[in-house]
């Protein structure tokens, strides 16, 4: 299973900072930091899901040969 917890947490923190906080620290916009964290979280989540997706397995097919058992027994009796 993909480890999707950290990217989702990063997306949540990024969205909170981007949409809910309206502060500026020393000329740095918190909304910009939130947007950057959100984008990084989305990219990280996409990479995790792409790497850990179920892969097609190449299976071998079993050949089933049906033989009429009753006819073989009839031949053995005769």
C-alpha positions in Angstrom: 0.0 0.0 0.0 1.2 3.5 -0.8 2.4 5.6 2.1 0.1 8.5 1.4 -0.2 9.9 5.0 2.6 12.5 4.8 1.6 14.0 1.4 -2.0 14.3 2.6 -0.8 16.1 5.8 1.4 18.4 3.7 -1.6 19.2 1.5 -3.8 19.9 4.5 -1.2 22.2 6.1 -0.7 24.0 2.8 -4.4 24.5 2.2 -4.8 25.9 5.8 -1.9 28.3 5.3 -3.1 29.3 1.8 -6.8 29.8 2.5 -7.2 30.5 6.2 -4.2 32.5 7.3 -3.8 36.1 6.3 -0.5 37.1 7.9 2.9 38.2 6.7 6.2 37.5 8.4 9.1 39.8 7.6 7.9 40.3 4.0 7.1 36.7 3.3 3.5 35.9 2.5 2.1 32.9 4.5 -0.4 32.3 1.6 2.5 31.8 -0.8 4.2 29.3 1.6 0.8 27.5 1.9 0.4 27.3 -1.9 4.0 26.0 -2.3 3.3 23.3 0.4 0.0 22.4 -1.3 1.7 21.9 -4.7 4.5 19.9 -3.2 2.0 17.7 -1.4 0.0 17.0 -4.5 3.1 16.2 -6.6 4.4 13.9 -3.8 1.0 12.1 -3.6 0.9 11.6 -7.4 4.4 10.2 -7.3 3.6 7.8 -4.4 0.5 6.6 -6.1 2.3 6.1 -9.5 5.1 4.2 -7.9 3.0 1.9 -5.7 0.1 1.2 -8.1 -0.8 -2.4 -8.7 1.2 -3.8 -11.6 -0.1 -6.2 -14.1 1.3 -9.6 -13.5 2.2 -11.9 -16.3 0.6 -15.2 -15.4 1.0 -18.5 -17.0 -2.1 -20.0 -18.4 -2.9 -23.6 -17.5 -4.0 -25.7 -20.4 -6.9 -27.9 -19.4 -7.3 -31.0 -21.5 -10.6 -32.7 -21.1 -10.6 -36.4 -21.6 -13.7 -38.5 -21.7 -13.1 -40.8 -18.8 -16.2 -43.0 -19.4 -15.1 -43.9 -22.9 -11.6 -44.9 -21.8 -13.1 -47.2 -19.2 -15.4 -48.8 -21.8 -12.3 -49.5 -24.0 -10.4 -51.1 -21.1 -13.3 -53.4 -20.3 -13.6 -54.6 -23.9 
